[in-house]
């Protein structure tokens, strides 16, 4: 998709569609300019009540007098002073999903003046939305149900350097989100640990980022007993992918991004029911998000050092599956009594977290579709946040607000750690049914030492079970933009 900025007047624009945002309040200068060239068509529609400018309202106009573009899409932005980045993103996604359902080669989006969002941010949001919304999850369908545009013009936006940079940043974010979504949406018979590792290696070579892939033998040398135990029931070999992006110089601090990459989770011997297993191809969304974030950070050439570590396994059932009551020895030397083989993601992360701690990183963020409990607590669109370092978490929260992604911090009271006490080992891998997202986080905390750490439970927002006007079902790429915003702030 070619995305450009243009300072053409509205009447000069020629495209398959012209998108014109309108406010609920007084007509904007853009709307006035349109009406001046189009015989006051919007004014007349407002008087009839057919156009109100309410948030999310969409009205199609065809063959408007005075316009070179044959079709015009009026989209309501609501009240000007109430429009936020998150609301604008949702509106833009709705618009581009609607337009990409058919083959429209060119779209012109007139960029409005928004009080609470800078012009550069608007340009970035529009570019990202166009790239993401025009890409569906029909990876294996004969007939595509979503079509990318050949050209997108940000009309009346001007063509200064800041706008062009914002557009390119938006494109990179959109393509990185789509990389994550694509990996999540592919079926688990294809996306095995080896497949994911191969894709990561190809990306590292393209980005000129140092990449390393550890196989079963190397993982055994690294003493990753917890990760290897989870993989035992599968014929697919486990992998650990480690990518290093050095954008700030070797002596600068390193941020670790750690992703859970369970490419399919049957639950192991604690077997899931069929309905719960259907979307378990998405149990590697944490690793996919980390890979997408590295893609964005490297292409944006951010001045930050990143170690990205992705633990990749299948959790399957066989005669060699790890067992309830078994005691595993993690890389750190901590012994773990297994009370539920479906609490496997934390075992994978335990060894990977231990690895990045020993690499001497300054801060850690892990991402995992870890618990259904977090979805029960926060719903399907909010990420649960847990930390051992409040200043670091505050910085992360600021980045999330800047990126327009919803998060909520949950407590880490020591009483939750008591649920993990074992009679025969250092720790159990599950607590009671109460506060399960928190006890999972307390388990992970055992493996980060004193390193400032944030755990993101993305079990809800990483995979959308249904399609909505503003969102495609399937993988979402949730939290990728926040990781990039945090990297920029560092």
LINZI-V968261 format. One record per residue. N is the residue number from 1. RES is the residue in three letters. SS is DSSP state (helix for helix, strand for strand, loop for the rest). PHI is phi in whole degrees, -180 to 180 (999 if undefined). OMEGA is omega in degrees with one decimal (none if undefined). Layout:
BEGIN
n: {N;N}
res: {RES;RES}
ss: {SS;SS}
phi: {PHI;PHI}
omega: {OMEGA;OMEGA}
END
This chain:
BEGIN
n: {1;2;3;4;5;6;7;8;9;10;11;12;13;14;15;16;17;18;19;20;21;22;23;24;25;26;27;28;29;30;31;32;33;34;35;36;37;38;39;40;41;42;43;44;45;46;47;48;49;50;51;52;53;54;55;56;57;58;59;60;61;62;63;64;65;66;67;68;69;70;71;72;73;74;75;76;77;78;79;80;81;82;83;84;85;86;87;88;89;90;91;92;93;94;95;96;97;98;99;100;101;102;103;104;105;106;107;108;109;110;111;112;113;114;115;116;117;118;119;120;121;122;123;124;125;126;127;128;129;130;131;132;133;134;135;136;137;138;139;140;141;142;143;144;145;146;147;148;149;150;151;152;153;154;155;156;157;158;159;160;161;162;163;164;165;166;167;168;169;170;171;172;173;174;175;176;177;178;179;180;181;182;183;184;185;186;187;188;189;190;191;192;193;194;195;196;197;198;199;200;201;202;203;204;205;206;207;208;209;210;211;212;213;214;215;216;217;218;219;220;221;222;223;224;225;226;227;228;229;230;231;232;233;234;235;236;237;238;239;240;241;242;243;244;245;246;247;248;249;250;251;252;253;254;255;256;257;258;259;260;261;262;263;264;265;266;267;268;269;270;271;272;273;274;275;276;277;278;279;280;281;282;283;284;285;286;287;288;289;290;291;292;293;294;295;296;297;298;299;300;301;302;303;304;305;306;307;308;309;310;311;312;313;314;315;316;317;318;319;320;321;322;323;324;325;326;327;328;329;330;331;332;333;334;335;336;337;338;339;340;341;342;343;344;345;346;347;348;349;350;351;352;353;354;355;356;357;358;359;360;361;362;363;364;365;366;367;368;369;370;371;372;373;374;375;376;377;378;379;380;381;382;383;384;385;386;387;388;389;390;391;392;393;394;395;396;397;398;399;400;401;402;403;404;405;406;407;408;409;410;411;412;413;414;415;416;417;418;419;420;421;422;423;424;425;426;427;428;429;430;431;432;433;434;435;436;437;438;439;440;441;442;443;444;445;446;447;448;449;450;451;452;453;454;455;456;457;458;459;460;461;462;463;464;465;466;467;468;469;470;471;472;473;474;475;476;477;478;479;480;481;482;483;484;485;486;487;488;489;490}
res: {UNK;UNK;UNK;UNK;UNK;UNK;UNK;UNK;UNK;UNK;UNK;UNK;UNK;UNK;UNK;UNK;UNK;UNK;UNK;UNK;UNK;UNK;UNK;UNK;UNK;UNK;UNK;UNK;UNK;UNK;UNK;UNK;UNK;UNK;UNK;UNK;UNK;UNK;UNK;UNK;UNK;UNK;UNK;UNK;UNK;UNK;UNK;UNK;UNK;UNK;UNK;UNK;UNK;UNK;UNK;UNK;UNK;UNK;UNK;UNK;UNK;UNK;UNK;UNK;UNK;UNK;UNK;UNK;UNK;UNK;UNK;UNK;UNK;UNK;UNK;UNK;UNK;UNK;UNK;UNK;UNK;UNK;UNK;UNK;UNK;UNK;UNK;UNK;UNK;UNK;UNK;UNK;UNK;UNK;UNK;UNK;UNK;UNK;UNK;UNK;UNK;UNK;UNK;UNK;UNK;UNK;UNK;UNK;UNK;UNK;UNK;UNK;UNK;UNK;UNK;UNK;UNK;UNK;UNK;UNK;UNK;UNK;UNK;UNK;UNK;UNK;UNK;UNK;UNK;UNK;UNK;UNK;UNK;UNK;UNK;UNK;UNK;UNK;UNK;UNK;UNK;UNK;UNK;UNK;UNK;UNK;UNK;UNK;UNK;UNK;UNK;UNK;UNK;UNK;UNK;UNK;UNK;UNK;UNK;UNK;UNK;UNK;UNK;UNK;UNK;UNK;UNK;UNK;UNK;UNK;UNK;UNK;UNK;UNK;UNK;UNK;UNK;UNK;UNK;UNK;UNK;UNK;UNK;UNK;UNK;UNK;UNK;UNK;UNK;UNK;UNK;UNK;UNK;UNK;UNK;UNK;UNK;UNK;UNK;UNK;UNK;UNK;UNK;UNK;UNK;UNK;UNK;UNK;UNK;UNK;UNK;UNK;UNK;UNK;UNK;UNK;UNK;UNK;UNK;UNK;UNK;UNK;UNK;UNK;UNK;UNK;UNK;UNK;UNK;UNK;UNK;UNK;UNK;UNK;UNK;UNK;UNK;UNK;UNK;UNK;UNK;UNK;UNK;UNK;UNK;UNK;UNK;UNK;UNK;UNK;UNK;UNK;UNK;UNK;UNK;UNK;UNK;UNK;UNK;UNK;UNK;UNK;UNK;UNK;UNK;UNK;UNK;UNK;UNK;UNK;UNK;UNK;UNK;UNK;UNK;UNK;UNK;UNK;UNK;UNK;UNK;UNK;UNK;UNK;UNK;UNK;UNK;UNK;UNK;UNK;UNK;UNK;UNK;UNK;UNK;UNK;UNK;UNK;UNK;UNK;UNK;UNK;UNK;UNK;UNK;UNK;UNK;UNK;UNK;UNK;UNK;UNK;UNK;UNK;UNK;UNK;UNK;UNK;UNK;UNK;UNK;UNK;UNK;UNK;UNK;UNK;UNK;UNK;UNK;UNK;UNK;UNK;UNK;UNK;UNK;UNK;UNK;UNK;UNK;UNK;UNK;UNK;UNK;UNK;UNK;UNK;UNK;UNK;UNK;UNK;UNK;UNK;UNK;UNK;UNK;UNK;UNK;UNK;UNK;UNK;UNK;UNK;UNK;UNK;UNK;UNK;UNK;UNK;UNK;UNK;UNK;UNK;UNK;UNK;UNK;UNK;UNK;UNK;UNK;UNK;UNK;UNK;UNK;UNK;UNK;UNK;UNK;UNK;UNK;UNK;UNK;UNK;UNK;UNK;UNK;UNK;UNK;UNK;UNK;UNK;UNK;UNK;UNK;UNK;UNK;UNK;UNK;UNK;UNK;UNK;UNK;UNK;UNK;UNK;UNK;UNK;UNK;UNK;UNK;UNK;UNK;UNK;UNK;UNK;UNK;UNK;UNK;UNK;UNK;UNK;UNK;UNK;UNK;UNK;UNK;UNK;UNK;UNK;UNK;UNK;UNK;UNK;UNK;UNK;UNK;UNK;UNK;UNK;UNK;UNK;UNK;UNK;UNK;UNK;UNK;UNK;UNK;UNK;UNK;UNK;UNK;UNK;UNK;UNK;UNK;UNK;UNK;UNK;UNK;UNK;UNK;UNK;UNK;UNK;UNK;UNK;UNK;UNK;UNK;UNK;UNK;UNK;UNK;UNK;UNK;UNK;UNK;UNK;UNK;UNK}
ss: {loop;strand;strand;strand;strand;loop;loop;loop;loop;helix;helix;helix;loop;loop;loop;loop;strand;strand;strand;strand;strand;strand;loop;loop;loop;loop;loop;loop;helix;helix;helix;helix;helix;helix;helix;helix;helix;loop;loop;loop;helix;helix;helix;helix;helix;helix;helix;helix;loop;loop;loop;loop;loop;loop;loop;loop;loop;strand;strand;strand;strand;strand;loop;loop;loop;loop;loop;loop;loop;loop;strand;strand;strand;strand;strand;strand;loop;loop;loop;helix;helix;helix;loop;loop;helix;helix;helix;helix;helix;helix;helix;helix;helix;helix;helix;helix;helix;helix;helix;loop;loop;loop;loop;loop;loop;strand;strand;strand;strand;strand;loop;loop;loop;loop;loop;loop;loop;loop;helix;helix;helix;helix;helix;helix;helix;helix;helix;helix;helix;helix;helix;helix;helix;loop;loop;loop;loop;loop;loop;loop;loop;loop;loop;loop;loop;loop;loop;loop;loop;loop;strand;strand;strand;strand;strand;loop;loop;loop;loop;loop;helix;helix;helix;helix;helix;helix;helix;helix;helix;helix;helix;helix;helix;helix;helix;helix;helix;helix;helix;helix;helix;helix;helix;helix;helix;loop;loop;loop;loop;loop;loop;loop;helix;helix;helix;helix;helix;helix;helix;helix;helix;helix;helix;helix;helix;helix;helix;loop;loop;strand;strand;strand;strand;strand;loop;helix;helix;helix;helix;helix;helix;loop;loop;loop;helix;helix;helix;helix;helix;helix;helix;loop;loop;loop;loop;loop;loop;loop;strand;strand;strand;strand;strand;strand;strand;strand;loop;loop;loop;loop;loop;loop;loop;strand;strand;strand;strand;strand;strand;strand;strand;strand;strand;strand;strand;loop;loop;loop;loop;loop;loop;loop;loop;helix;helix;helix;helix;loop;loop;helix;helix;helix;helix;helix;helix;helix;helix;helix;helix;helix;helix;helix;helix;helix;helix;helix;helix;helix;helix;loop;loop;loop;loop;loop;strand;strand;strand;strand;strand;strand;strand;strand;strand;strand;strand;loop;loop;loop;loop;loop;loop;loop;loop;loop;loop;loop;strand;strand;strand;loop;loop;loop;loop;loop;strand;strand;strand;loop;loop;loop;loop;loop;loop;loop;helix;helix;helix;helix;helix;helix;helix;helix;helix;helix;helix;helix;helix;helix;loop;loop;loop;loop;strand;strand;strand;strand;strand;strand;loop;loop;loop;helix;helix;helix;helix;helix;helix;helix;loop;loop;loop;loop;strand;strand;strand;strand;strand;loop;loop;helix;helix;helix;helix;helix;helix;helix;helix;helix;helix;helix;helix;helix;helix;loop;loop;loop;strand;strand;strand;loop;loop;loop;loop;helix;helix;helix;helix;helix;loop;loop;loop;loop;loop;loop;loop;loop;strand;strand;loop;loop;loop;loop;loop;loop;loop;helix;helix;helix;helix;helix;helix;helix;helix;helix;helix;loop;loop;loop;loop;loop;loop;strand;strand;strand;strand;strand;strand;loop;loop;loop;loop;loop;strand;strand;loop;loop;loop;strand;loop;loop;strand;loop;loop;strand;strand;loop;loop;loop;loop;helix;helix;helix;helix;helix;helix;helix;helix;helix;helix;loop}
phi: {999;-88;-118;-133;-105;-142;-108;-62;-74;-58;-71;-89;-71;-127;-159;-68;-137;-113;-100;-123;-71;-130;-97;-74;-88;-63;-57;-76;-56;-63;-63;-63;-65;-62;-64;-63;-91;-122;58;59;-64;-70;-58;-67;-69;-64;-64;-83;83;-82;-130;-118;81;-61;-57;88;-65;-131;-129;-96;-123;-130;51;-78;-59;88;-111;-77;-80;-72;-132;-124;-113;-87;-127;-79;-104;77;-74;-59;-80;-106;-80;-112;-59;-63;-66;-64;-61;-64;-64;-64;-62;-61;-62;-73;-66;-65;-74;-84;-74;-132;-77;-116;-74;-137;-134;-113;-113;-78;-85;-81;-90;-111;-63;-96;-134;-68;-60;-66;-66;-61;-62;-64;-61;-63;-64;-61;-61;-63;-69;-74;-67;-88;-117;-100;-105;-82;-63;-114;-79;-65;-112;-67;-113;-148;-129;-74;-85;-74;-137;-128;-112;-89;-75;62;-89;79;-135;-73;-63;-62;-66;-63;-66;-65;-63;-66;-62;-62;-63;-62;-61;-62;-69;-71;-61;-67;-61;-61;-60;-63;-62;-68;-78;-69;-74;-71;-72;-95;-86;-96;-54;-66;-59;-61;-62;-64;-63;-64;-65;-62;-66;-60;-65;-66;-84;59;-107;-67;-128;-140;-123;-101;-94;-57;-62;-68;-65;-66;-63;-82;64;-86;-68;-73;-62;-65;-63;-61;-79;-61;-79;-107;-80;-84;-71;-76;-145;-124;-103;-126;-113;-124;-109;-109;-103;-125;94;-60;-80;-74;-61;-115;-99;-97;-112;-117;-123;-75;-125;-84;-70;-157;-123;-81;97;66;-64;-85;-62;-74;-70;-56;-61;-74;-90;-60;-100;-77;-64;-87;-76;-106;-64;-61;-65;-64;-68;-61;-64;-63;-65;-62;-58;-68;-62;-70;-69;-81;55;-71;-88;-152;-104;-128;-108;-108;-124;-125;-88;-121;-148;-110;-109;-123;-112;-163;-66;-103;-60;-69;-116;-67;91;-67;-114;-100;-112;-76;-57;-74;96;-68;-96;-128;-88;-91;-111;-160;-77;-86;-99;-93;-61;-68;-70;-61;-65;-55;-72;-71;-62;-60;-63;-72;-61;-69;-77;83;-70;-89;-148;-134;-127;-112;-125;-157;-79;-92;-140;-67;-60;-68;-67;-61;-74;-118;85;-88;-121;-122;-88;-83;-120;-136;-153;-111;-147;-65;-58;-64;-66;-63;-65;-64;-63;-62;-64;-64;-63;-64;-84;76;-110;-90;-133;-150;-83;-107;-73;-128;-62;-65;-61;-70;-64;-61;-66;-96;-68;-121;-79;-119;-139;-66;-161;-95;-91;-144;-107;-79;-76;-94;66;-60;-66;-76;-64;-63;-66;-65;-61;-62;-59;-63;-113;-109;55;-102;-68;-55;-144;-129;-109;-112;-92;-104;-58;-80;-76;-71;-140;-89;-72;-139;-93;-126;-54;-99;-151;-79;-65;93;-61;-117;75;-57;78;-65;-63;-67;-61;-68;-63;-65;-58;-64;-70;-81}
omega: {175.5;-178.9;-176.9;173.0;-176.7;175.0;176.7;171.5;-174.7;-176.5;-179.5;-173.1;177.1;-179.7;175.0;178.8;168.9;178.2;-177.7;176.4;177.3;-178.9;178.7;-178.1;-178.9;177.7;178.4;175.2;177.4;179.3;179.2;178.6;177.4;-177.9;178.8;-179.9;-171.9;173.0;174.8;-175.9;-178.9;178.3;-179.8;177.7;175.1;-179.2;178.4;-177.5;-179.7;174.4;179.2;-176.2;178.7;-175.8;177.4;178.3;178.5;179.0;178.6;174.3;-178.9;177.6;-179.9;179.2;178.0;-178.6;174.6;179.2;-173.1;-176.4;-178.8;177.1;174.6;-178.5;-177.5;178.1;-178.2;-179.6;-173.8;-175.6;-179.8;-176.8;178.8;177.2;-177.6;179.2;179.7;177.7;-178.8;179.2;-179.5;177.4;178.9;-179.2;-174.6;173.9;179.0;-176.3;-177.1;177.4;174.7;-178.4;173.5;-171.7;-175.3;178.1;173.5;-178.9;178.9;-172.6;-177.9;172.9;-174.4;-174.3;-172.0;-178.2;-177.6;-179.8;179.0;178.5;177.4;-179.8;178.6;-179.2;-179.0;-179.1;179.2;-178.1;-179.1;-178.7;-176.8;-174.4;-178.4;177.0;-176.8;179.9;-177.3;-175.2;-171.8;-179.0;175.1;-177.6;-179.2;176.5;178.3;-173.4;177.6;177.6;173.0;-175.5;170.1;178.7;173.1;-170.7;178.5;-178.3;-172.5;-177.6;179.0;-174.3;-179.1;178.6;179.6;178.2;178.7;178.1;-179.4;176.9;177.7;178.4;-179.1;177.5;-179.7;-179.6;177.9;175.1;180.0;174.8;177.4;-178.7;-177.7;179.3;178.8;-175.0;179.0;-171.8;-172.1;174.4;178.0;-176.9;174.2;175.1;179.6;179.9;-179.1;-179.2;178.0;178.2;179.1;179.0;177.2;179.8;179.7;178.6;179.5;-178.3;-174.1;176.3;179.7;-178.7;178.3;177.1;178.3;176.6;-175.8;-178.2;-179.7;177.3;176.6;176.6;178.4;176.8;-178.1;-174.6;-179.7;178.8;-178.0;179.4;179.6;-175.0;-170.2;-175.8;-175.3;172.3;178.5;-177.9;178.2;176.4;165.7;177.4;176.8;176.9;179.2;175.2;-177.4;-178.4;-174.4;-178.0;-172.2;-176.5;179.0;179.5;179.4;173.5;176.5;170.5;-174.7;-177.0;172.2;-177.8;174.7;-170.9;166.1;-177.1;175.8;-172.4;-176.3;-179.8;171.4;-165.8;177.3;168.3;-173.2;-177.5;-179.7;-175.9;-171.8;-177.1;-175.1;166.1;-177.7;-177.3;174.1;-176.4;177.0;178.5;179.8;178.4;177.0;179.9;177.5;179.8;177.4;177.8;-179.2;-176.8;-179.8;-179.3;177.0;178.8;-179.6;-177.0;-178.0;176.5;-176.7;163.6;179.0;-177.4;-175.0;178.9;-170.1;179.4;162.6;175.4;-172.8;-177.2;173.8;179.1;-179.8;179.2;175.0;-163.4;170.9;-176.1;177.7;176.8;-179.2;173.5;-179.0;-178.7;-178.4;-175.4;177.9;177.1;-172.3;175.0;-175.9;175.0;178.4;-178.9;175.8;172.1;-171.5;-176.0;-179.8;176.6;176.3;-178.0;-178.5;-178.6;-178.9;176.2;177.9;-179.8;-176.6;174.1;179.8;174.9;175.0;-179.7;-178.3;-178.6;-178.8;166.8;172.8;179.3;-177.4;165.7;-162.5;-172.2;168.7;179.7;-179.4;177.4;176.8;-176.3;-168.5;-178.3;-170.9;-172.8;-178.6;178.5;175.0;-177.0;-179.6;-176.0;170.7;-175.3;-173.2;178.1;177.0;179.5;177.6;177.6;177.3;-179.9;176.4;178.2;179.0;178.0;179.2;-179.5;179.3;179.9;-173.8;176.9;174.5;-179.4;176.3;-175.3;178.1;-178.5;-176.3;179.6;178.3;177.4;-179.1;179.6;-174.3;179.9;-179.3;176.9;-172.1;-176.8;179.8;-172.8;170.5;-179.7;174.6;171.8;176.6;179.1;-174.3;178.4;-173.6;179.2;-178.5;178.5;175.3;177.9;178.2;175.1;-178.7;-178.2;180.0;-169.5;-179.0;-178.4;-179.6;-178.3;174.6;-168.1;174.1;174.5;178.6;175.5;-175.2;-176.5;179.1;-170.7;-175.1;-176.3;-179.8;-178.2;-178.0;179.0;175.1;-178.3;-177.1;-170.1;174.2;171.9;179.2;-178.9;-175.5;-173.8;-178.6;176.2;178.1;-179.5;178.5;177.2;179.2;178.9;177.6;178.5;177.3;-178.3;179.9;none}
END
